Amino acid sequence: MRNQDPQIVLCGHWIYFYDSAVFDIIKTLKPSGRGELEITDVNNRYIEKGLMTFDILDGWWTDAGTFESLHRANTLGCPERGQ
């Protein structure tokens, strides 16, 4: 049963931004039981190294499933590059 009085009201949609170290991390990963590399394993490595950070975005949401919506997401996420 869902909590009828939640302490926070946030929706869990995630946007991941990584530095170039992500490629070194990916090289160390082993496929999961599904036979795929898992983004959770990447995130866990950043957490283990004390490098994971987060922020709460306020004011918009967009899909990134098409080229147009991906461009919109990039423009919203990095407005200085959205020319």
mmCIF file as gemmi writes it, N, C-alpha and C atoms, coordinates in Angstrom:
data_model
loop_
_atom_site.group_PDB
_atom_site.id
_atom_site.type_symbol
_atom_site.label_atom_id
_atom_site.label_alt_id
_atom_site.label_comp_id
_atom_site.label_asym_id
_atom_site.label_entity_id
_atom_site.label_seq_id
_atom_site.pdbx_PDB_ins_code
_atom_site.Cartn_x
_atom_site.Cartn_y
_atom_site.Cartn_z
_atom_site.occupancy
_atom_site.B_iso_or_equiv
_atom_site.pdbx_formal_charge
_atom_site.auth_seq_id
_atom_site.auth_asym_id
_atom_site.pdbx_PDB_model_num
ATOM 1 N N . MET Axp A 1 ? 0.844 -1.177 0 1 0 ? 1 A 1
ATOM 2 C CA . MET Axp A 1 ? 0 0 0 1 0 ? 1 A 1
ATOM 3 C C . MET Axp A 1 ? 0.89 1.24 0 1 0 ? 1 A 1
ATOM 4 N N . ARG Axp A 2 ? 0.52 2.22 -0.769 1 0 ? 2 A 1
ATOM 5 C CA . ARG Axp A 2 ? 1.28 3.461 -0.846 1 0 ? 2 A 1
ATOM 6 C C . ARG Axp A 2 ? 1.115 4.305 0.403 1 0 ? 2 A 1
ATOM 7 N N . ASN Axp A 3 ? 2.174 5.01 0.719 1 0 ? 3 A 1
ATOM 8 C CA . ASN Axp A 3 ? 2.143 5.938 1.841 1 0 ? 3 A 1
ATOM 9 C C . ASN Axp A 3 ? 1.151 7.056 1.509 1 0 ? 3 A 1
ATOM 10 N N . GLN Axp A 4 ? 0.171 7.253 2.341 1 0 ? 4 A 1
ATOM 11 C CA . GLN Axp A 4 ? -0.844 8.277 2.099 1 0 ? 4 A 1
ATOM 12 C C . GLN Axp A 4 ? -0.388 9.673 2.526 1 0 ? 4 A 1
ATOM 13 N N . ASP Axp A 5 ? 0.739 9.75 3.233 1 0 ? 5 A 1
ATOM 14 C CA . ASP Axp A 5 ? 1.265 11.028 3.687 1 0 ? 5 A 1
ATOM 15 C C . ASP Axp A 5 ? 2.776 11.078 3.421 1 0 ? 5 A 1
ATOM 16 N N . PRO Axp A 6 ? 3.174 11.145 2.14 1 0 ? 6 A 1
ATOM 17 C CA . PRO Axp A 6 ? 4.614 11.12 1.849 1 0 ? 6 A 1
ATOM 18 C C . PRO Axp A 6 ? 5.325 12.362 2.369 1 0 ? 6 A 1
ATOM 19 N N . GLN Axp A 7 ? 6.575 12.175 2.793 1 0 ? 7 A 1
ATOM 20 C CA . GLN Axp A 7 ? 7.368 13.292 3.302 1 0 ? 7 A 1
ATOM 21 C C . GLN Axp A 7 ? 7.908 14.158 2.173 1 0 ? 7 A 1
ATOM 22 N N . ILE Axp A 8 ? 8.162 13.556 1.029 1 0 ? 8 A 1
ATOM 23 C CA . ILE Axp A 8 ? 8.62 14.309 -0.135 1 0 ? 8 A 1
ATOM 24 C C . ILE Axp A 8 ? 7.768 13.893 -1.331 1 0 ? 8 A 1
ATOM 25 N N . VAL Axp A 9 ? 7.581 14.815 -2.216 1 0 ? 9 A 1
ATOM 26 C CA . VAL Axp A 9 ? 6.807 14.538 -3.421 1 0 ? 9 A 1
ATOM 27 C C . VAL Axp A 9 ? 7.717 14.813 -4.624 1 0 ? 9 A 1
ATOM 28 N N . LEU Axp A 10 ? 8.46 13.791 -5.023 1 0 ? 10 A 1
ATOM 29 C CA . LEU Axp A 10 ? 9.354 13.897 -6.165 1 0 ? 10 A 1
ATOM 30 C C . LEU Axp A 10 ? 9.081 12.735 -7.107 1 0 ? 10 A 1
ATOM 31 N N . CYS Axp A 11 ? 9.302 12.959 -8.354 1 0 ? 11 A 1
ATOM 32 C CA . CYS Axp A 11 ? 9.149 11.925 -9.363 1 0 ? 11 A 1
ATOM 33 C C . CYS Axp A 11 ? 10.545 11.479 -9.777 1 0 ? 11 A 1
ATOM 34 N N . GLY Axp A 12 ? 10.795 10.205 -9.807 1 0 ? 12 A 1
ATOM 35 C CA . GLY Axp A 12 ? 12.125 9.684 -10.104 1 0 ? 12 A 1
ATOM 36 C C . GLY Axp A 12 ? 12.405 9.511 -11.582 1 0 ? 12 A 1
ATOM 37 N N . HIS Axp A 13 ? 12.673 10.583 -12.263 1 0 ? 13 A 1
ATOM 38 C CA . HIS Axp A 13 ? 13.154 10.539 -13.645 1 0 ? 13 A 1
ATOM 39 C C . HIS Axp A 13 ? 14.586 11.022 -13.606 1 0 ? 13 A 1
ATOM 40 N N . TRP Axp A 14 ? 15.472 10.253 -14.191 1 0 ? 14 A 1
ATOM 41 C CA . TRP Axp A 14 ? 16.892 10.531 -13.995 1 0 ? 14 A 1
ATOM 42 C C . TRP Axp A 14 ? 17.55 11.003 -15.27 1 0 ? 14 A 1
ATOM 43 N N . ILE Axp A 15 ? 18.447 11.925 -15.12 1 0 ? 15 A 1
ATOM 44 C CA . ILE Axp A 15 ? 19.321 12.386 -16.193 1 0 ? 15 A 1
ATOM 45 C C . ILE Axp A 15 ? 20.735 12.181 -15.684 1 0 ? 15 A 1
ATOM 46 N N . TYR Axp A 16 ? 21.526 11.44 -16.423 1 0 ? 16 A 1
ATOM 47 C CA . TYR Axp A 16 ? 22.893 11.177 -16 1 0 ? 16 A 1
ATOM 48 C C . TYR Axp A 16 ? 23.867 11.988 -16.831 1 0 ? 16 A 1
ATOM 49 N N . PHE Axp A 17 ? 24.796 12.663 -16.155 1 0 ? 17 A 1
ATOM 50 C CA . PHE Axp A 17 ? 25.903 13.357 -16.79 1 0 ? 17 A 1
ATOM 51 C C . PHE Axp A 17 ? 27.179 12.777 -16.187 1 0 ? 17 A 1
ATOM 52 N N . TYR Axp A 18 ? 28.087 12.327 -17.034 1 0 ? 18 A 1
ATOM 53 C CA . TYR Axp A 18 ? 29.328 11.733 -16.551 1 0 ? 18 A 1
ATOM 54 C C . TYR Axp A 18 ? 30.528 12.469 -17.112 1 0 ? 18 A 1
ATOM 55 N N . ASP Axp A 19 ? 31.632 12.418 -16.366 1 0 ? 19 A 1
ATOM 56 C CA . ASP Axp A 19 ? 32.886 12.935 -16.888 1 0 ? 19 A 1
ATOM 57 C C . ASP Axp A 19 ? 33.558 11.831 -17.708 1 0 ? 19 A 1
ATOM 58 N N . SER Axp A 20 ? 34.726 12.127 -18.24 1 0 ? 20 A 1
ATOM 59 C CA . SER Axp A 20 ? 35.391 11.155 -19.119 1 0 ? 20 A 1
ATOM 60 C C . SER Axp A 20 ? 35.842 9.892 -18.388 1 0 ? 20 A 1
ATOM 61 N N . ALA Axp A 21 ? 35.9 9.923 -17.055 1 0 ? 21 A 1
ATOM 62 C CA . ALA Axp A 21 ? 36.281 8.729 -16.291 1 0 ? 21 A 1
ATOM 63 C C . ALA Axp A 21 ? 35.281 7.598 -16.459 1 0 ? 21 A 1
ATOM 64 N N . VAL Axp A 22 ? 34.089 7.894 -16.931 1 0 ? 22 A 1
ATOM 65 C CA . VAL Axp A 22 ? 33.067 6.861 -17.11 1 0 ? 22 A 1
ATOM 66 C C . VAL Axp A 22 ? 33.557 5.76 -18.057 1 0 ? 22 A 1
ATOM 67 N N . PHE Axp A 23 ? 34.388 6.127 -19.043 1 0 ? 23 A 1
ATOM 68 C CA . PHE Axp A 23 ? 34.868 5.125 -19.992 1 0 ? 23 A 1
ATOM 69 C C . PHE Axp A 23 ? 35.817 4.142 -19.329 1 0 ? 23 A 1
ATOM 70 N N . ASP Axp A 24 ? 36.621 4.603 -18.377 1 0 ? 24 A 1
ATOM 71 C CA . ASP Axp A 24 ? 37.483 3.699 -17.613 1 0 ? 24 A 1
ATOM 72 C C . ASP Axp A 24 ? 36.644 2.783 -16.739 1 0 ? 24 A 1
ATOM 73 N N . ILE Axp A 25 ? 35.589 3.325 -16.163 1 0 ? 25 A 1
ATOM 74 C CA . ILE Axp A 25 ? 34.691 2.514 -15.329 1 0 ? 25 A 1
ATOM 75 C C . ILE Axp A 25 ? 34.007 1.452 -16.178 1 0 ? 25 A 1
ATOM 76 N N . ILE Axp A 26 ? 33.506 1.831 -17.338 1 0 ? 26 A 1
ATOM 77 C CA . ILE Axp A 26 ? 32.808 0.883 -18.213 1 0 ? 26 A 1
ATOM 78 C C . ILE Axp A 26 ? 33.712 -0.297 -18.565 1 0 ? 26 A 1
ATOM 79 N N . LYS Axp A 27 ? 34.988 -0.04 -18.779 1 0 ? 27 A 1
ATOM 80 C CA . LYS Axp A 27 ? 35.928 -1.108 -19.133 1 0 ? 27 A 1
ATOM 81 C C . LYS Axp A 27 ? 36.048 -2.162 -18.037 1 0 ? 27 A 1
ATOM 82 N N . THR Axp A 28 ? 35.724 -1.799 -16.794 1 0 ? 28 A 1
ATOM 83 C CA . THR Axp A 28 ? 35.866 -2.734 -15.673 1 0 ? 28 A 1
ATOM 84 C C . THR Axp A 28 ? 34.583 -3.523 -15.397 1 0 ? 28 A 1
ATOM 85 N N . LEU Axp A 29 ? 33.493 -3.166 -16.045 1 0 ? 29 A 1
ATOM 86 C CA . LEU Axp A 29 ? 32.209 -3.795 -15.743 1 0 ? 29 A 1
ATOM 87 C C . LEU Axp A 29 ? 32.08 -5.162 -16.382 1 0 ? 29 A 1
ATOM 88 N N . LYS Axp A 30 ? 31.327 -6.013 -15.729 1 0 ? 30 A 1
ATOM 89 C CA . LYS Axp A 30 ? 30.97 -7.324 -16.254 1 0 ? 30 A 1
ATOM 90 C C . LYS Axp A 30 ? 29.478 -7.321 -16.55 1 0 ? 30 A 1
ATOM 91 N N . PRO Axp A 31 ? 29.048 -7.997 -17.599 1 0 ? 31 A 1
ATOM 92 C CA . PRO Axp A 31 ? 27.617 -8.053 -17.896 1 0 ? 31 A 1
ATOM 93 C C . PRO Axp A 31 ? 26.828 -8.666 -16.737 1 0 ? 31 A 1
ATOM 94 N N . SER Axp A 32 ? 25.625 -8.158 -16.574 1 0 ? 32 A 1
ATOM 95 C CA . SER Axp A 32 ? 24.729 -8.655 -15.531 1 0 ? 32 A 1
ATOM 96 C C . SER Axp A 32 ? 24.135 -10.001 -15.947 1 0 ? 32 A 1
ATOM 97 N N . GLY Axp A 33 ? 23.265 -10.524 -15.126 1 0 ? 33 A 1
ATOM 98 C CA . GLY Axp A 33 ? 22.555 -11.759 -15.445 1 0 ? 33 A 1
ATOM 99 C C . GLY Axp A 33 ? 21.736 -11.653 -16.719 1 0 ? 33 A 1
ATOM 100 N N . ARG Axp A 34 ? 21.402 -10.426 -17.101 1 0 ? 34 A 1
ATOM 101 C CA . ARG Axp A 34 ? 20.662 -10.192 -18.344 1 0 ? 34 A 1
ATOM 102 C C . ARG Axp A 34 ? 21.596 -10.104 -19.539 1 0 ? 34 A 1
ATOM 103 N N . GLY Axp A 35 ? 22.912 -10.182 -19.267 1 0 ? 35 A 1
ATOM 104 C CA . GLY Axp A 35 ? 23.887 -10.099 -20.343 1 0 ? 35 A 1
ATOM 105 C C . GLY Axp A 35 ? 24.18 -8.679 -20.792 1 0 ? 35 A 1
ATOM 106 N N . GLU Axp A 36 ? 23.828 -7.707 -19.965 1 0 ? 36 A 1
ATOM 107 C CA . GLU Axp A 36 ? 24.025 -6.304 -20.324 1 0 ? 36 A 1
ATOM 108 C C . GLU Axp A 36 ? 24.867 -5.593 -19.273 1 0 ? 36 A 1
ATOM 109 N N . LEU Axp A 37 ? 25.55 -4.534 -19.699 1 0 ? 37 A 1
ATOM 110 C CA . LEU Axp A 37 ? 26.208 -3.649 -18.745 1 0 ? 37 A 1
ATOM 111 C C . LEU Axp A 37 ? 25.123 -2.778 -18.132 1 0 ? 37 A 1
ATOM 112 N N . GLU Axp A 38 ? 25.185 -2.58 -16.828 1 0 ? 38 A 1
ATOM 113 C CA . GLU Axp A 38 ? 24.113 -1.884 -16.119 1 0 ? 38 A 1
ATOM 114 C C . GLU Axp A 38 ? 24.554 -0.494 -15.671 1 0 ? 38 A 1
ATOM 115 N N . ILE Axp A 39 ? 23.713 0.484 -15.935 1 0 ? 39 A 1
ATOM 116 C CA . ILE Axp A 39 ? 24.004 1.863 -15.536 1 0 ? 39 A 1
ATOM 117 C C . ILE Axp A 39 ? 24.119 1.964 -14.015 1 0 ? 39 A 1
ATOM 118 N N . THR Axp A 40 ? 23.398 1.123 -13.303 1 0 ? 40 A 1
ATOM 119 C CA . THR Axp A 40 ? 23.49 1.112 -11.839 1 0 ? 40 A 1
ATOM 120 C C . THR Axp A 40 ? 24.905 0.776 -11.383 1 0 ? 40 A 1
ATOM 121 N N . ASP Axp A 41 ? 25.585 -0.116 -12.106 1 0 ? 41 A 1
ATOM 122 C CA . ASP Axp A 41 ? 26.965 -0.454 -11.746 1 0 ? 41 A 1
ATOM 123 C C . ASP Axp A 41 ? 27.885 0.747 -11.949 1 0 ? 41 A 1
ATOM 124 N N . VAL Axp A 42 ? 27.664 1.508 -13.003 1 0 ? 42 A 1
ATOM 125 C CA . VAL Axp A 42 ? 28.438 2.736 -13.217 1 0 ? 42 A 1
ATOM 126 C C . VAL Axp A 42 ? 28.199 3.689 -12.05 1 0 ? 42 A 1
ATOM 127 N N . ASN Axp A 43 ? 26.919 3.915 -11.73 1 0 ? 43 A 1
ATOM 128 C CA . ASN Axp A 43 ? 26.597 4.831 -10.636 1 0 ? 43 A 1
ATOM 129 C C . ASN Axp A 43 ? 27.201 4.358 -9.316 1 0 ? 43 A 1
ATOM 130 N N . ASN Axp A 44 ? 27.15 3.06 -9.069 1 0 ? 44 A 1
ATOM 131 C CA . ASN Axp A 44 ? 27.715 2.529 -7.82 1 0 ? 44 A 1
ATOM 132 C C . ASN Axp A 44 ? 29.215 2.781 -7.732 1 0 ? 44 A 1
ATOM 133 N N . ARG Axp A 45 ? 29.941 2.717 -8.858 1 0 ? 45 A 1
ATOM 134 C CA . ARG Axp A 45 ? 31.374 3.014 -8.839 1 0 ? 45 A 1
ATOM 135 C C . ARG Axp A 45 ? 31.622 4.471 -8.446 1 0 ? 45 A 1
ATOM 136 N N . TYR Axp A 46 ? 30.809 5.377 -9.001 1 0 ? 46 A 1
ATOM 137 C CA . TYR Axp A 46 ? 30.945 6.79 -8.62 1 0 ? 46 A 1
ATOM 138 C C . TYR Axp A 46 ? 30.639 6.982 -7.133 1 0 ? 46 A 1
ATOM 139 N N . ILE Axp A 47 ? 29.637 6.279 -6.622 1 0 ? 47 A 1
ATOM 140 C CA . ILE Axp A 47 ? 29.31 6.362 -5.19 1 0 ? 47 A 1
ATOM 141 C C . ILE Axp A 47 ? 30.473 5.839 -4.362 1 0 ? 47 A 1
ATOM 142 N N . GLU Axp A 48 ? 31.03 4.672 -4.748 1 0 ? 48 A 1
ATOM 143 C CA . GLU Axp A 48 ? 32.152 4.078 -4.012 1 0 ? 48 A 1
ATOM 144 C C . GLU Axp A 48 ? 33.341 5.034 -3.949 1 0 ? 48 A 1
ATOM 145 N N . LYS Axp A 49 ? 33.557 5.806 -5.01 1 0 ? 49 A 1
ATOM 146 C CA . LYS Axp A 49 ? 34.681 6.746 -5.057 1 0 ? 49 A 1
ATOM 147 C C . LYS Axp A 49 ? 34.341 8.094 -4.423 1 0 ? 49 A 1
ATOM 148 N N . GLY Axp A 50 ? 33.102 8.251 -3.943 1 0 ? 50 A 1
ATOM 149 C CA . GLY Axp A 50 ? 32.682 9.503 -3.335 1 0 ? 50 A 1
ATOM 150 C C . GLY Axp A 50 ? 32.497 10.622 -4.349 1 0 ? 50 A 1
ATOM 151 N N . LEU Axp A 51 ? 32.222 10.254 -5.597 1 0 ? 51 A 1
ATOM 152 C CA . LEU Axp A 51 ? 32.121 11.243 -6.664 1 0 ? 51 A 1
ATOM 153 C C . LEU Axp A 51 ? 30.705 11.448 -7.187 1 0 ? 51 A 1
ATOM 154 N N . MET Axp A 52 ? 29.744 10.717 -6.668 1 0 ? 52 A 1
ATOM 155 C CA . MET Axp A 52 ? 28.364 10.851 -7.143 1 0 ? 52 A 1
ATOM 156 C C . MET Axp A 52 ? 27.732 12.084 -6.512 1 0 ? 52 A 1
ATOM 157 N N . THR Axp A 53 ? 27.12 12.901 -7.334 1 0 ? 53 A 1
ATOM 158 C CA . THR Axp A 53 ? 26.374 14.058 -6.853 1 0 ? 53 A 1
ATOM 159 C C . THR Axp A 53 ? 25.004 14.049 -7.515 1 0 ? 53 A 1
ATOM 160 N N . PHE Axp A 54 ? 24.119 14.877 -7.04 1 0 ? 54 A 1
ATOM 161 C CA . PHE Axp A 54 ? 22.806 14.984 -7.652 1 0 ? 54 A 1
ATOM 162 C C . PHE Axp A 54 ? 22.279 16.39 -7.456 1 0 ? 54 A 1
ATOM 163 N N . ASP Axp A 55 ? 21.248 16.689 -8.194 1 0 ? 55 A 1
ATOM 164 C CA . ASP Axp A 55 ? 20.555 17.955 -8.042 1 0 ? 55 A 1
ATOM 165 C C . ASP Axp A 55 ? 19.097 17.715 -8.388 1 0 ? 55 A 1
ATOM 166 N N . ILE Axp A 56 ? 18.245 18.563 -7.919 1 0 ? 56 A 1
ATOM 167 C CA . ILE Axp A 56 ? 16.824 18.482 -8.235 1 0 ? 56 A 1
ATOM 168 C C . ILE Axp A 56 ? 16.52 19.556 -9.268 1 0 ? 56 A 1
ATOM 169 N N . LEU Axp A 57 ? 16.028 19.123 -10.412 1 0 ? 57 A 1
ATOM 170 C CA . LEU Axp A 57 ? 15.657 20.066 -11.467 1 0 ? 57 A 1
ATOM 171 C C . LEU Axp A 57 ? 14.226 20.511 -11.233 1 0 ? 57 A 1
ATOM 172 N N . ASP Axp A 58 ? 14.018 21.773 -11.344 1 0 ? 58 A 1
ATOM 173 C CA . ASP Axp A 58 ? 12.691 22.328 -11.094 1 0 ? 58 A 1
ATOM 174 C C . ASP Axp A 58 ? 12.181 23.023 -12.349 1 0 ? 58 A 1
ATOM 175 N N . GLY Axp A 59 ? 10.952 22.731 -12.736 1 0 ? 59 A 1
ATOM 176 C CA . GLY Axp A 59 ? 10.321 23.539 -13.755 1 0 ? 59 A 1
ATOM 177 C C . GLY Axp A 59 ? 10.104 22.913 -15.105 1 0 ? 59 A 1
ATOM 178 N N . TRP Axp A 60 ? 10.703 21.76 -15.397 1 0 ? 60 A 1
ATOM 179 C CA . TRP Axp A 60 ? 10.454 21.158 -16.698 1 0 ? 60 A 1
ATOM 180 C C . TRP Axp A 60 ? 10.744 19.671 -16.688 1 0 ? 60 A 1
ATOM 181 N N . TRP Axp A 61 ? 10.203 19.006 -17.667 1 0 ? 61 A 1
ATOM 182 C CA . TRP Axp A 61 ? 10.484 17.601 -17.94 1 0 ? 61 A 1
ATOM 183 C C . TRP Axp A 61 ? 10.317 17.414 -19.432 1 0 ? 61 A 1
ATOM 184 N N . THR Axp A 62 ? 11.147 16.579 -20.026 1 0 ? 62 A 1
ATOM 185 C CA . THR Axp A 62 ? 10.984 16.267 -21.438 1 0 ? 62 A 1
ATOM 186 C C . THR Axp A 62 ? 11.465 14.859 -21.702 1 0 ? 62 A 1
ATOM 187 N N . ASP Axp A 63 ? 10.89 14.254 -22.693 1 0 ? 63 A 1
ATOM 188 C CA . ASP Axp A 63 ? 11.333 12.953 -23.161 1 0 ? 63 A 1
ATOM 189 C C . ASP Axp A 63 ? 12.588 13.158 -24.007 1 0 ? 63 A 1
ATOM 190 N N . ALA Axp A 64 ? 13.39 12.135 -24.174 1 0 ? 64 A 1
ATOM 191 C CA . ALA Axp A 64 ? 14.569 12.236 -25.04 1 0 ? 64 A 1
ATOM 192 C C . ALA Axp A 64 ? 14.603 11.052 -26.005 1 0 ? 64 A 1
ATOM 193 N N . GLY Axp A 65 ? 13.431 10.607 -26.432 1 0 ? 65 A 1
ATOM 194 C CA . GLY Axp A 65 ? 13.34 9.42 -27.279 1 0 ? 65 A 1
ATOM 195 C C . GLY Axp A 65 ? 13.392 9.677 -28.777 1 0 ? 65 A 1
ATOM 196 N N . THR Axp A 66 ? 13.394 10.924 -29.195 1 0 ? 66 A 1
ATOM 197 C CA . THR Axp A 66 ? 13.531 11.254 -30.607 1 0 ? 66 A 1
ATOM 198 C C . THR Axp A 66 ? 14.674 12.259 -30.739 1 0 ? 66 A 1
ATOM 199 N N . PHE Axp A 67 ? 15.157 12.46 -31.951 1 0 ? 67 A 1
ATOM 200 C CA . PHE Axp A 67 ? 16.228 13.436 -32.14 1 0 ? 67 A 1
ATOM 201 C C . PHE Axp A 67 ? 15.788 14.831 -31.695 1 0 ? 67 A 1
ATOM 202 N N . GLU Axp A 68 ? 14.536 15.177 -32.02 1 0 ? 68 A 1
ATOM 203 C CA . GLU Axp A 68 ? 14.032 16.501 -31.645 1 0 ? 68 A 1
ATOM 204 C C . GLU Axp A 68 ? 13.948 16.647 -30.127 1 0 ? 68 A 1
ATOM 205 N N . SER Axp A 69 ? 13.406 15.62 -29.452 1 0 ? 69 A 1
ATOM 206 C CA . SER Axp A 69 ? 13.268 15.727 -28 1 0 ? 69 A 1
ATOM 207 C C . SER Axp A 69 ? 14.624 15.618 -27.295 1 0 ? 69 A 1
ATOM 208 N N . LEU Axp A 70 ? 15.552 14.869 -27.886 1 0 ? 70 A 1
ATOM 209 C CA . LEU Axp A 70 ? 16.907 14.813 -27.321 1 0 ? 70 A 1
ATOM 210 C C . LEU Axp A 70 ? 17.568 16.188 -27.411 1 0 ? 70 A 1
ATOM 211 N N . HIS Axp A 71 ? 17.392 16.861 -28.535 1 0 ? 71 A 1
ATOM 212 C CA . HIS Axp A 71 ? 17.934 18.222 -28.67 1 0 ? 71 A 1
ATOM 213 C C . HIS Axp A 71 ? 17.302 19.144 -27.635 1 0 ? 71 A 1
ATOM 214 N N . ARG Axp A 72 ? 15.982 19.036 -27.455 1 0 ? 72 A 1
ATOM 215 C CA . ARG Axp A 72 ? 15.296 19.862 -26.448 1 0 ? 72 A 1
ATOM 216 C C . ARG Axp A 72 ? 15.851 19.571 -25.059 1 0 ? 72 A 1
ATOM 217 N N . ALA Axp A 73 ? 16.047 18.301 -24.716 1 0 ? 73 A 1
ATOM 218 C CA . ALA Axp A 73 ? 16.588 17.934 -23.404 1 0 ? 73 A 1
ATOM 219 C C . ALA Axp A 73 ? 17.974 18.524 -23.207 1 0 ? 73 A 1
ATOM 220 N N . ASN Axp A 74 ? 18.807 18.474 -24.246 1 0 ? 74 A 1
ATOM 221 C CA . ASN Axp A 74 ? 20.149 19.057 -24.152 1 0 ? 74 A 1
ATOM 222 C C . ASN Axp A 74 ? 20.088 20.568 -23.99 1 0 ? 74 A 1
ATOM 223 N N . THR Axp A 75 ? 19.168 21.198 -24.682 1 0 ? 75 A 1
ATOM 224 C CA . THR Axp A 75 ? 19.014 22.649 -24.577 1 0 ? 75 A 1
ATOM 225 C C . THR Axp A 75 ? 18.554 23.045 -23.178 1 0 ? 75 A 1
ATOM 226 N N . LEU Axp A 76 ? 17.614 22.278 -22.628 1 0 ? 76 A 1
ATOM 227 C CA . LEU Axp A 76 ? 17.127 22.574 -21.281 1 0 ? 76 A 1
ATOM 228 C C . LEU Axp A 76 ? 18.204 22.285 -20.231 1 0 ? 76 A 1
ATOM 229 N N . GLY Axp A 77 ? 18.961 21.199 -20.425 1 0 ? 77 A 1
ATOM 230 C CA . GLY Axp A 77 ? 19.972 20.805 -19.452 1 0 ? 77 A 1
ATOM 231 C C . GLY Axp A 77 ? 21.221 21.655 -19.503 1 0 ? 77 A 1
ATOM 232 N N . CYS Axp A 78 ? 21.539 22.196 -20.67 1 0 ? 78 A 1
ATOM 233 C CA . CYS Axp A 78 ? 22.739 23.023 -20.858 1 0 ? 78 A 1
ATOM 234 C C . CYS Axp A 78 ? 22.359 24.242 -21.677 1 0 ? 78 A 1
ATOM 235 N N . PRO Axp A 79 ? 21.632 25.194 -21.094 1 0 ? 79 A 1
ATOM 236 C CA . PRO Axp A 79 ? 21.118 26.309 -21.88 1 0 ? 79 A 1
ATOM 237 C C . PRO Axp A 79 ? 22.196 27.129 -22.589 1 0 ? 79 A 1
ATOM 238 N N . GLU Axp A 80 ? 23.41 27.18 -22.053 1 0 ? 80 A 1
ATOM 239 C CA . GLU Axp A 80 ? 24.452 27.971 -22.711 1 0 ? 80 A 1
ATOM 240 C C . GLU Axp A 80 ? 24.881 27.337 -24.029 1 0 ? 80 A 1
ATOM 241 N N . ARG Axp A 81 ? 24.558 26.051 -24.222 1 0 ? 81 A 1
ATOM 242 C CA . ARG Axp A 81 ? 24.907 25.372 -25.48 1 0 ? 81 A 1
ATOM 243 C C . ARG Axp A 81 ? 23.717 25.252 -26.417 1 0 ? 81 A 1
ATOM 244 N N . GLY Axp A 82 ? 22.57 25.723 -26.013 1 0 ? 82 A 1
ATOM 245 C CA . GLY Axp A 82 ? 21.351 25.513 -26.768 1 0 ? 82 A 1
ATOM 246 C C . GLY Axp A 82 ? 21.094 26.5 -27.881 1 0 ? 82 A 1
ATOM 247 N N . GLN Axp A 83 ? 22.102 27.157 -28.361 1 0 ? 83 A 1
ATOM 248 C CA . GLN Axp A 83 ? 21.911 28.134 -29.431 1 0 ? 83 A 1
ATOM 249 C C . GLN Axp A 83 ? 21.264 27.485 -30.631 1 0 ? 83 A 1
